[in-house]
Amino acid sequence: IFDVAVLPASDAAFVTYHGSMNGFLEQVEYAIVEARTRHNVRIFNFSMNVQTLVASNHYSRVAERLDRIADEHDVLICISAGNLTSPRPEWSQDPTSVLQMLAASQNDGIFIPAESARNMSVGALNPTGMVGTIAHAPATYTRRGPGIQCLVKPDFGYVGGAGHGPIAGVHGLYSLLPDGNVAEGCGTSYAAPFLAKQAALLDS
Protein backbone atom coordinates (compact mmCIF):
# COMPACT_ATOMS: atom_id res chain seq x y z
CA ILE A 1 0.00 0.00 0.00
CA PHE A 2 1.39 3.37 -1.05
CA ASP A 3 0.09 6.28 1.05
CA VAL A 4 -0.49 9.41 -1.06
CA ALA A 5 -0.41 11.91 1.83
CA VAL A 6 -1.51 15.11 0.09
CA LEU A 7 -4.90 15.92 1.68
CA PRO A 8 -4.61 18.30 4.68
CA ALA A 9 -6.86 17.79 7.70
CA SER A 10 -8.70 21.13 7.40
CA ASP A 11 -10.01 23.49 4.72
CA ALA A 12 -7.71 26.25 5.96
CA ALA A 13 -4.67 23.99 5.65
CA PHE A 14 -5.83 22.94 2.17
CA VAL A 15 -5.81 26.57 0.99
CA THR A 16 -2.47 27.27 2.68
CA TYR A 17 -0.76 24.18 1.28
CA HIS A 18 -2.29 23.87 -2.19
CA GLY A 19 -3.77 27.31 -2.89
CA SER A 20 -6.46 25.87 -5.15
CA MET A 21 -7.94 22.65 -6.50
CA ASN A 22 -5.47 22.84 -9.40
CA GLY A 23 -2.59 22.94 -6.92
CA PHE A 24 -4.00 19.96 -5.08
CA LEU A 25 -4.42 17.93 -8.28
CA GLU A 26 -0.83 18.73 -9.26
CA GLN A 27 0.33 17.21 -5.96
CA VAL A 28 -1.91 14.18 -6.56
CA GLU A 29 -0.33 13.69 -9.99
CA TYR A 30 3.21 14.05 -8.61
CA ALA A 31 2.47 11.40 -5.98
CA ILE A 32 0.93 9.06 -8.56
CA VAL A 33 3.96 9.44 -10.81
CA GLU A 34 6.25 8.64 -7.86
CA ALA A 35 4.24 5.54 -6.91
CA ARG A 36 4.07 4.40 -10.54
CA THR A 37 7.77 4.96 -11.20
CA ARG A 38 9.21 3.56 -7.97
CA HIS A 39 6.78 0.76 -7.16
CA ASN A 40 4.65 0.20 -10.29
CA VAL A 41 1.45 1.05 -8.40
CA ARG A 42 -1.41 1.38 -10.90
CA ILE A 43 -4.59 1.42 -8.80
CA PHE A 44 -5.40 4.43 -6.60
CA ASN A 45 -8.24 5.32 -4.24
CA PHE A 46 -9.73 8.84 -4.32
CA SER A 47 -12.30 9.04 -1.49
CA MET A 48 -12.91 12.74 -2.00
CA ASN A 49 -15.63 14.72 -3.72
CA VAL A 50 -16.24 18.32 -4.66
CA GLN A 51 -19.58 18.96 -2.95
CA THR A 52 -21.27 19.78 -6.26
CA LEU A 53 -23.67 17.67 -8.30
CA VAL A 54 -22.48 16.43 -11.69
CA ALA A 55 -24.27 18.31 -14.48
CA SER A 56 -25.88 16.23 -17.22
CA ASN A 57 -24.34 18.38 -19.96
CA HIS A 58 -21.06 19.57 -18.45
CA TYR A 59 -17.83 17.71 -17.72
CA SER A 60 -15.99 19.10 -14.69
CA ARG A 61 -12.36 20.20 -14.82
CA VAL A 62 -11.55 17.94 -11.88
CA ALA A 63 -12.85 14.84 -13.68
CA GLU A 64 -11.07 15.93 -16.84
CA ARG A 65 -7.78 16.27 -14.94
CA LEU A 66 -8.14 12.84 -13.32
CA ASP A 67 -8.88 11.35 -16.75
CA ARG A 68 -5.72 12.92 -18.17
CA ILE A 69 -3.70 11.55 -15.23
CA ALA A 70 -5.13 8.08 -15.87
CA ASP A 71 -4.33 8.24 -19.59
CA GLU A 72 -0.84 9.71 -19.31
CA HIS A 73 0.39 7.43 -16.52
CA ASP A 74 -1.61 4.23 -17.26
CA VAL A 75 -3.32 4.17 -13.87
CA LEU A 76 -6.87 3.63 -12.61
CA ILE A 77 -8.43 5.82 -9.91
CA CYS A 78 -11.39 4.61 -7.82
CA ILE A 79 -13.57 7.62 -6.93
CA SER A 80 -16.30 7.67 -4.28
CA ALA A 81 -19.74 8.60 -5.64
CA GLY A 82 -20.50 10.86 -2.67
CA ASN A 83 -22.84 10.75 0.33
CA LEU A 84 -26.26 12.28 0.88
CA THR A 85 -26.79 14.73 3.74
CA SER A 86 -30.41 13.58 4.06
CA PRO A 87 -30.57 9.83 3.35
CA ARG A 88 -33.29 8.13 1.34
CA PRO A 89 -35.58 5.56 2.99
CA GLU A 90 -34.22 2.04 3.36
CA TRP A 91 -34.41 -0.11 0.20
CA SER A 92 -37.61 -2.15 -0.02
CA GLN A 93 -38.27 -5.74 -1.06
CA ASP A 94 -41.13 -4.38 -3.21
CA PRO A 95 -39.93 -3.13 -6.63
CA THR A 96 -42.85 -0.69 -6.95
CA SER A 97 -41.99 0.89 -3.60
CA VAL A 98 -38.36 1.21 -4.69
CA LEU A 99 -39.35 2.98 -7.92
CA GLN A 100 -41.63 5.34 -6.01
CA MET A 101 -38.85 6.10 -3.54
CA LEU A 102 -36.33 6.81 -6.30
CA ALA A 103 -38.82 8.96 -8.21
CA ALA A 104 -39.45 11.03 -5.08
CA SER A 105 -35.73 11.49 -4.35
CA GLN A 106 -34.20 14.75 -5.59
CA ASN A 107 -30.67 16.13 -5.71
CA ASP A 108 -29.17 12.70 -5.02
CA GLY A 109 -26.98 12.49 -8.13
CA ILE A 110 -23.28 11.75 -7.94
CA PHE A 111 -20.79 14.40 -6.88
CA ILE A 112 -17.87 15.72 -8.95
CA PRO A 113 -15.49 14.07 -9.98
CA ALA A 114 -17.38 10.75 -10.01
CA GLU A 115 -18.37 11.39 -13.64
CA SER A 116 -14.77 10.61 -14.69
CA ALA A 117 -14.72 8.62 -17.94
CA ARG A 118 -11.30 6.95 -17.58
CA ASN A 119 -11.68 6.00 -13.93
CA MET A 120 -14.19 4.09 -11.78
CA SER A 121 -16.81 5.63 -9.52
CA VAL A 122 -18.08 3.58 -6.59
CA GLY A 123 -21.38 3.68 -4.70
CA ALA A 124 -22.08 2.01 -1.36
CA LEU A 125 -24.08 -1.15 -0.58
CA ASN A 126 -25.50 -2.47 2.68
CA PRO A 127 -23.48 -5.15 4.49
CA THR A 128 -24.92 -8.55 5.36
CA GLY A 129 -26.43 -9.41 8.71
CA MET A 130 -28.02 -6.03 9.49
CA VAL A 131 -31.57 -6.16 10.88
CA GLY A 132 -33.97 -3.96 8.91
CA THR A 133 -31.82 -3.71 5.79
CA ILE A 134 -31.48 -5.73 2.60
CA ALA A 135 -27.97 -7.12 2.18
CA HIS A 136 -26.11 -5.65 -0.80
CA ALA A 137 -28.92 -3.22 -1.66
CA PRO A 138 -27.86 0.42 -2.26
CA ALA A 139 -27.22 2.12 1.08
CA THR A 140 -29.58 4.93 2.08
CA TYR A 141 -26.83 7.58 1.81
CA THR A 142 -25.16 6.56 -1.46
CA ARG A 143 -25.49 8.97 -4.36
CA ARG A 144 -26.74 7.64 -7.70
CA GLY A 145 -26.41 8.30 -11.40
CA PRO A 146 -26.65 8.93 -14.16
CA GLY A 147 -23.47 10.87 -14.76
CA ILE A 148 -23.16 13.12 -17.78
CA GLN A 149 -25.42 12.21 -20.69
CA CYS A 150 -23.07 9.71 -22.35
CA LEU A 151 -22.01 7.77 -19.23
CA VAL A 152 -23.76 5.45 -16.79
CA LYS A 153 -22.44 6.05 -13.28
CA PRO A 154 -21.50 4.86 -10.68
CA ASP A 155 -19.58 2.02 -12.30
CA PHE A 156 -19.64 -0.27 -9.25
CA GLY A 157 -21.17 -0.71 -5.85
CA TYR A 158 -19.37 -2.21 -2.87
CA VAL A 159 -20.16 -2.66 0.81
CA GLY A 160 -19.82 0.68 2.56
CA GLY A 161 -21.84 0.14 5.72
CA ALA A 162 -25.56 0.56 6.39
CA GLY A 163 -26.83 4.11 6.68
CA HIS A 164 -28.75 3.35 9.87
CA GLY A 165 -29.37 0.22 11.84
CA PRO A 166 -31.82 -0.58 14.62
CA ILE A 167 -29.35 1.02 17.06
CA ALA A 168 -27.91 4.49 16.47
CA GLY A 169 -24.33 4.38 15.23
CA VAL A 170 -24.49 0.73 14.17
CA HIS A 171 -23.45 0.38 10.53
CA GLY A 172 -22.06 -3.16 10.22
CA LEU A 173 -18.70 -2.01 8.83
CA TYR A 174 -15.60 -1.93 11.01
CA SER A 175 -12.20 -0.34 10.60
CA LEU A 176 -9.17 0.51 12.70
CA LEU A 177 -8.47 3.95 14.13
CA PRO A 178 -4.89 5.30 14.20
CA ASP A 179 -4.67 4.32 17.88
CA GLY A 180 -5.56 0.70 17.04
CA ASN A 181 -9.12 0.76 18.36
CA VAL A 182 -12.03 -0.52 16.27
CA ALA A 183 -14.49 2.01 14.83
CA GLU A 184 -17.83 1.50 13.09
CA GLY A 185 -18.84 3.74 10.21
CA CYS A 186 -20.32 4.06 6.76
CA GLY A 187 -19.88 5.97 3.51
CA THR A 188 -18.92 5.72 -0.14
CA SER A 189 -15.41 6.64 1.04
CA TYR A 190 -15.32 3.18 2.63
CA ALA A 191 -16.66 1.45 -0.48
CA ALA A 192 -14.16 2.98 -2.92
CA PRO A 193 -10.96 1.59 -1.29
CA PHE A 194 -12.56 -1.87 -1.06
CA LEU A 195 -13.13 -1.74 -4.82
CA ALA A 196 -9.60 -0.38 -5.35
CA LYS A 197 -8.23 -3.39 -3.46
CA GLN A 198 -10.12 -5.80 -5.72
CA ALA A 199 -8.88 -3.97 -8.82
CA ALA A 200 -5.30 -4.07 -7.49
CA LEU A 201 -5.56 -7.82 -6.89
CA LEU A 202 -6.75 -8.32 -10.47
CA ASP A 203 -3.97 -6.06 -11.78
CA SER A 204 -1.28 -7.92 -9.86
Secondary structure, DSSP 8 states (H G I E B T S, - for coil): --------SSHHHHHHHHSSHHHHHHHHHHHHHHHHHHH---EEEE----SSB--TT---HHHHHHHHHHHHHT-EEEEE--B-SS------SSHHHHHHHHHH--S-B-BTTTT-SSSEEEEEE--SS-TTS-TTSB-TTB-B---STT-----EEEE---S--SSTT--S-EEE-TTS-EEE---HHHHHHHHHHHHHHHH-
